[in-house]
Amino acid sequence: MATVTSGGTAADFTLTGKDLKDAGLEDFASKRKVLNIMPSLETPVCAKSTKVFNEKAAALPGTVVLVGSADLPFA
């Protein structure tokens, strides 16, 4: 597992979106990326923290939040 600190460079990766399409870092090249990784969106704590996190991050111009979990894309 790699650790990336603020301002660091993440290794390329692929996430599957709600639309079942793959997306990677290159799809968000012009934006600041915030990675929010958790075990499962099916737990009340993770679901709530993700919702609040995304609401606060929405106020940051030029920023996209990429949420990753071990869930299937339908979660």
URSUL-V81066 format. One record per run of one state. SS is the DSSP state (A for helix, B for strand, O for the rest). FROM is the first residue (numbers start at 1). LEN is the number of residues. If there is no record, write none. Layout:
((SS & FROM & LEN) (SS & FROM & LEN))
This chain:
((O & 1 & 13) (B & 14 & 3) (O & 17 & 5) (B & 22 & 3) (A & 25 & 4) (O & 29 & 3) (B & 32 & 6) (O & 38 & 6) (A & 44 & 14) (O & 58 & 5) (B & 63 & 6) (O & 69 & 7))
